[in-house]
Structures are given as structure tokens and as C-alpha cells.
């Protein structure tokens, strides 16, 4: 997996946003936004659409945030499409981050048994991760992406100038998935990451970084569209990371004083934990399998810690509270990858090559959490 072509599948484009109008002729068009993308990104898209003779699109607004990635919000989207008499030739443009893309794609794929949708990801996280591979869905009873399906978008239109509308912590969150892609599939790119640090983070050529990361993920997802095998390596950092993210989201619904973590921040923590598992706990448990060295783990931990310093500080403070670690472990038991009462995760055979369906116990997760 260390040598992967940077060619992109034909449904992903970095073309100027103005060219999107060629796909919208003679169709009913709706744009899904939240309050942030309505303010910061929709004016940019609207300006591009205005250069054609297209009628104004139907604007569907939903509240931002993972807590609104629910069936109730889907009902609102379906009602808006229905009330505006969208037929099966209609098309939905999902203008936003991962929540908008996941939920908008899910709603489009189920409305009248499926209408076309275009993903227009506006965050680094959604550009390098959520927009690629056709995973769509919503959360259910606090469980991430518990209801969903696989469906390739009509188009993914990546416009990196949208990243300029984001606060730096949002861009940093997305960078966690860039790190993940190098760790599982591109050793050379991992080695080059050291050139990106806190002092120059905001001045990077994001178009080049996004294109490379998208190509890595697209190569994996095209080889395994419905996650029966190889695609599972993309879940590196996610078994423990999702458990962290879900626990803190639910606690904050109770007006807790605990921090919340963006998806990428939680995955950064999860990658440290699962790298520790690979380096320290897997060798005796899986003696016929190769895993990264303890030195590799230290390199991974030091780099991720340098980028996510505040996230790690907040996490360490949070787990000082009674039962927090045990509750995070409990959430890991609900992970979608689990099978036959086993908690399954990914391991790193070496930097740039991952292995999937590695079992991990609750006690081992607890130990890994304590190493963050």
C-alpha cells in the first residue's frame, strides 16, 4: 500500500466552481446548508451559479453540528424537497462539512428511491475524507453513522478556497485524516509530514495536500466499495476515536463541563492509542503478524501531539474525572466494525501499511487510552 497513484476517479474534480452549472441544466436544484455555510460559503457558490441562466436554487437550511445528524433533521430535508415538488430528476448540492455531506447524501439517496447529489465539501475533513467513498448516514441513539448506506455521488466538487472561511482549529481537525492516510498507505508522505508544523500550518498549499490525500482514499475505496476487506484500514484510529467523540458528545448533552472534541481531534487521539496497541500489545497476541516498533510509536505520538497539543491537554484533564475512561470503553463496544462479540480495530504493520480486523479487549483499550 505504500506506493499509490495520485490519479483521481472521474467523479471527483478540482475544476473551477463556475463549471458546476453545466451539470444543473434543466433540473430542479436544491442546496443544503447550515448557518455557517449559508453565511460563508453559499455566497461563493451563488456567485458561480449566477453566471448562468439557471433559476435560483431551493435553499434548505439545517442546524450545524453532529448533534443534529439525526432522523428528525432528515425529515425536515425530505419535507422541503417534497413541498418544493422535487421530481426524480432533481439534484441536491450538499454544501458543507461531513455532517452535511453524510446526511444530505443519505436523504438524496432515499428520496423517491434516489435522486442525484453533488458533494461540495467546505472543510478539510470533508474534502479529504467524508466526500470520498460514498459512505452516507446519520447517527441514531448517540451511535455514530448507525443508519446509512453506500452510494457514489454524482460528483464531488472540491474547491479548496472554502478552507479560508474556516477557523484554524477546524482545518487542524481535518488534518488528522491526512495524517491517517499517510500512516496506512504512504510511508514517504508520512516522512514528509514533518515539514508541516504549528509554525507554518496555515500557509500550506492545501490543494496539493487535499488532492494527494483524496487519491489515497479513493484508491482504497475503489478496491473495496462496500467495506468487506481492504477498505477497513481507513478506520485506523476510529474504534477508539469514535468512542471518545461519542462519549463527550453525549456528556455535553447533559450540560456537562467536560470538553467536546471535533471528529478529527478525536481521531488524532484514537491514532495515538491504536498506534500504542500496535507497538506494545499486538506482538505477543498475534505472533505471526508484523507490527510497528516502539520507536515508530514514539514518532507517531510526538508528531500528532505537536499538532494537537491543546486537544491532548484537554483529554488528559477530562479523564481525571471518575469513570470517564470506563465510559469511553463502553462506547467502543457499540462500534459498527465489531463482530461476534469482539471489538475490532486496525493495527499498523509498518508506517505506510495497515492491517484490519484485529481484536482488542476492553482492558487493552483502557491501557491504550492511558497512553495518550
C-alpha positions in Angstrom: 0.0 0.0 0.0 3.0 2.4 0.3 3.0 3.2 -3.5 -0.3 4.6 -4.6 -1.1 6.5 -7.8 -2.3 10.1 -7.3 -4.9 9.7 -10.1 -8.4 10.6 -9.2 -11.7 8.8 -10.1 -13.8 10.7 -12.7 -16.5 11.7 -10.2 -14.0 13.8 -8.2 -13.0 17.2 -9.6 -11.0 20.2 -8.7 -12.3 22.3 -11.6 -13.3 25.9 -11.1 -16.7 26.1 -9.3 -18.3 28.0 -12.2 -18.3 24.8 -14.3 -20.7 23.1 -12.0 -23.6 24.8 -13.8 -23.1 22.5 -16.8 -24.4 19.7 -14.6 -27.5 21.5 -13.4 -29.3 22.5 -16.7 -33.0 21.6 -16.9 -33.1 20.2 -13.4 -34.6 21.3 -10.1 -31.7 22.2 -7.8 -31.6 22.4 -4.0 -28.7 23.4 -1.9 -28.3 22.0 1.6 -26.5 24.4 4.1 -26.2 25.0 7.8 -26.0 28.5 9.3 -22.2 28.6 8.8 -22.0 27.6 5.2 -25.1 29.7 4.4 -23.1 32.7 5.7 -19.6 31.9 4.5 -19.8 29.6 1.5 -23.2 29.9 -0.2 -22.5 33.5 -1.4 -19.4 32.0 -3.3 -21.5 29.2 -4.8 -24.4 31.6 -5.6 -22.0 33.9 -7.5 -20.8 31.0 -9.6 -24.4 29.9 -10.3 -25.4 33.5 -11.2 -23.1 33.4 -14.2 -25.6 31.0 -15.9 -29.2 31.3 -16.7 -30.2 28.9 -14.0 -33.2 29.8 -11.7 -32.4 30.4 -8.1 -32.0 27.0 -6.3 -34.1 25.9 -3.3 -32.1 26.6 -0.2 -32.6 24.1 2.6 -31.0 25.1 5.9 -30.3 22.8 8.9 -28.5 23.5 12.2 -24.8 22.8 12.3 -23.1 20.1 14.3 -23.0 16.3 14.9 -25.9 16.5 17.4 -28.3 17.4 14.5 -27.2 14.5 12.3 -30.5 12.7 13.1 -33.6 11.3 11.6 -35.5 14.4 12.7 -33.3 16.6 10.5 -33.7 14.1 7.6 -37.5 14.5 7.9 -37.0 18.3 7.6 -34.9 17.8 4.4 -37.4 15.4 2.9 -40.3 17.7 3.7 -38.5 20.6 1.9 -37.9 18.5 -1.2 -41.5 17.3 -1.2 -43.1 20.7 -0.6 -41.0 22.1 -3.5 -42.2 19.3 -5.7 -38.8 17.8 -6.5 -39.0 15.0 -9.0 -36.6 12.2 -9.6 -34.5 14.4 -12.0 -33.9 16.9 -9.2 -30.4 17.3 -7.7 -29.2 18.2 -4.2 -26.0 20.1 -3.7 -24.5 19.4 -0.2 -22.6 22.5 0.7 -20.8 21.9 4.0 -18.7 19.6 6.1 -19.0 15.9 6.9 -22.4 16.2 8.6 -24.0 18.0 5.6 -22.4 15.5 3.1 -23.3 12.4 5.1 -26.9 13.4 5.8 -27.6 15.2 2.6 -26.3 12.3 0.5 -28.4 9.9 2.7 -31.5 12.0 2.2 -30.9 12.3 -1.6 -30.3 8.6 -1.9 -33.6 7.7 -0.2 -35.8 10.4 -1.6 -38.1 8.9 -4.3 -35.7 5.9 -4.1 -32.8 8.2 -5.1 -32.0 11.5 -6.7 -28.6 12.7 -7.8 -26.5 14.7 -5.4 -23.2 16.6 -5.6 -20.9 16.8 -2.6 -19.3 20.3 -2.3 -17.2 19.8 0.8 -16.2 23.0 2.6 -14.0 21.7 5.4 -10.6 20.0 5.2 -12.0 17.0 6.9 -14.9 16.6 4.4 -12.6 17.2 1.4 -10.1 14.6 2.3 -12.4 12.1 3.9 -16.2 12.3 4.1 -16.6 13.3 0.4 -14.8 10.2 -0.9 -16.0 6.6 -0.9 -19.8 7.0 -0.9 -20.4 6.4 2.8 -23.6 8.1 3.8 -25.7 8.1 7.0 -26.9 9.5 10.2 -26.4 9.0 13.9 -29.0 7.0 15.9 -29.4 7.0 19.7 -26.0 8.5 20.0 -24.3 5.9 17.9 -22.3 7.4 15.0 -23.4 6.6 11.5 -25.6 3.8 12.7 -28.2 4.2 9.9 -26.9 4.6 6.4 -25.8 3.2 3.0 -23.2 3.3 0.3 -23.8 5.5 -2.7 -21.3 7.2 -5.0 -22.1 10.9 -5.5 -23.0 12.2 -9.0 -19.9 14.4 -8.4 -17.6 15.6 -5.7 -16.6 19.2 -6.4 -13.6 20.2 -4.3 -13.0 23.9 -4.0 -10.1 24.5 -1.6 -10.6 28.3 -1.3 -13.5 27.4 1.0 -10.9 26.4 3.6 -10.1 30.2 4.0 -13.6 30.6 5.7 -12.6 28.2 8.5 -11.1 28.8 11.9 -7.7 27.2 12.2 -8.9 24.6 14.7 -11.3 23.2 12.0 -8.5 22.9 9.5 -6.4 21.2 12.1 -9.2 18.7 12.8 -9.3 17.7 9.1 -5.5 17.3 9.1 -5.9 14.3 11.3 -7.3 12.4 8.3 -4.4 13.5 6.2 -2.1 12.0 8.8 -4.1 8.8 8.9 -3.9 8.3 5.1 -0.1 8.5 5.2 0.2 6.2 8.2 -1.9 3.5 6.5 -0.9 3.9 2.9 2.1 6.2 2.1 5.3 6.0 4.1 7.1 8.6 2.0 4.2 11.1 2.6 4.4 10.4 6.3 8.1 11.2 6.3 7.3 14.5 4.5 4.7 15.5 7.1 7.4 16.7 9.5 7.7 19.7 7.2 4.2 20.7 8.3 4.2 22.1 11.8 2.4 24.6 14.0 4.5 27.5 12.8 3.7 27.0 9.1 0.4 25.1 9.3 -1.8 28.0 8.0 0.4 28.7 4.9 0.3 25.2 3.3 -0.6 24.5 -0.3 -3.9 22.8 0.6 -4.9 22.0 -2.9 -1.9 19.7 -3.3 -2.3 18.1 0.1 -6.0 17.5 -0.4 -5.5 16.0 -3.9 -2.9 13.6 -2.6 -5.0 12.5 0.3 -8.1 12.1 -1.8 -6.2 10.0 -4.2 -5.0 7.7 -1.4 -8.5 7.2 -0.1 -10.1 6.8 -3.5 -7.7 4.1 -4.4 -8.6 2.1 -1.3 -12.4 2.7 -1.6 -12.4 1.7 -5.3 -10.8 -1.6 -4.5 -13.4 -2.3 -1.8 -16.5 -0.1 -2.3 -18.6 -1.7 0.5 -16.0 -2.2 3.2 -15.7 -6.0 3.1 -12.0 -6.1 3.4 -9.2 -3.6 2.5 -11.3 -0.5 3.0 -11.4 -1.3 6.7 -7.9 0.1 7.0 -9.4 3.6 6.7 -10.9 3.0 10.1 -7.4 3.3 11.7 -7.8 5.4 14.8 -11.6 5.3 14.6 -12.5 2.4 17.0 -11.1 4.3 20.0 -11.5 7.8 18.4 -15.3 7.3 17.7 -15.7 6.1 21.3 -14.0 9.3 22.6 -16.0 11.5 20.3 -19.4 9.9 21.1 -18.9 9.8 24.9 -18.1 13.5 25.1 -20.9 14.5 22.7 -23.4 12.6 24.9 -22.0 14.0 28.2 -22.3 17.5 26.9 -26.0 16.9 26.1 -26.3 16.6 29.9 -24.8 20.1 30.3 -21.5 18.5 31.4 -18.4 20.6 31.9 -16.3 18.1 30.0 -14.8 19.3 26.7 -16.1 18.3 23.3 -13.8 17.1 20.6 -14.2 17.6 16.9 -14.2 14.4 14.8 -10.6 14.9 13.7 -9.4 15.7 17.2 -10.9 12.5 18.5 -9.4 10.5 15.6 -6.0 12.1 16.4 -6.3 10.8 20.0 -7.5 7.4 18.6 -4.5 7.1 16.3 -2.1 7.6 19.2 -4.0 4.9 21.2 -4.2 2.4 18.4 -0.5 3.0 17.5 0.3 2.1 21.1 -1.8 -1.0 20.7 0.1 -1.9 17.5 3.6 -1.4 19.0 3.2 -2.7 22.6 0.3 -5.1 22.8 -0.1 -6.9 19.5 3.2 -8.7 19.1 2.5 -11.3 21.8 -1.2 -11.5 20.9 -0.6 -12.0 17.2 2.9 -13.6 17.0 2.7 -14.3 13.2 1.8 -10.7 12.3 4.2 -7.8 11.8 3.6 -4.5 13.7 5.4 -1.2 14.1 8.2 -0.8 16.5 8.1 1.1 19.8 10.3 3.8 18.2 7.7 4.2 15.4 5.0 4.7 18.1 7.1 7.4 19.7 7.5 9.2 16.4 3.8 9.0 15.7 2.8 10.2 19.2 5.3 13.1 19.1 4.1 14.3 15.7 0.4 14.1 16.4 1.0 15.6 19.9 2.8 18.6 18.3 -0.2 19.4 16.0 -2.9 18.6 18.6 -1.2 19.8 21.7 -4.3 21.5 23.2 -6.6 18.5 22.4 -4.3 16.2 24.3 -4.2 18.6 27.3 -8.0 18.8 27.4 -8.3 15.0 27.1 -5.8 14.3 29.9 -7.7 16.7 32.2 -11.0 15.2 31.3 -10.0 11.6 32.1 -9.0 12.6 35.6 -12.7 12.5 36.4 -14.1 9.3 37.8 -15.3 6.6 35.4 -14.6 8.7 32.3 -12.1 6.1 30.9 -14.5 3.2 31.6 -17.4 5.0 29.9 -15.3 5.6 26.8 -14.5 1.9 26.7 -18.2 1.1 27.0 -18.9 3.2 23.8 -16.3 1.2 21.9 -18.5 -1.9 22.4 -21.0 -0.3 20.0 -18.6 0.2 17.1 -20.0 -0.9 13.7 -16.9 -2.9 12.9 -17.4 -5.2 15.8 -18.3 -8.8 15.1 -19.1 -11.9 17.1 -18.9 -10.0 20.4 -15.3 -8.9 19.5 -14.2 -5.3 19.4 -12.3 -5.0 16.2 -9.7 -2.3 15.3 -6.9 -1.7 12.9 -3.2 -2.1 13.5 -0.1 -0.7 11.8 2.2 -3.4 10.3 4.6 -0.7 9.5 4.3 3.0 8.8 2.5 3.1 5.4 0.8 -0.3 5.8 -2.1 -1.2 7.9 -4.0 -4.4 8.9 -7.7 -4.7 9.8 -10.0 -6.8 11.9 -7.6 -7.0 14.8 -9.4 -7.8 18.0 -8.9 -5.6 21.1 -10.2 -6.2 24.6 -11.8 -3.6 26.9 -8.8 -3.9 29.2 -6.5 -3.2 26.3 -8.5 -0.2 25.2 -8.2 1.2 28.7 -4.5 0.8 28.7 -4.2 2.4 25.3 -6.3 5.4 26.5 -3.9 5.9 29.3 -1.0 6.3 26.9 -2.4 9.3 25.1 
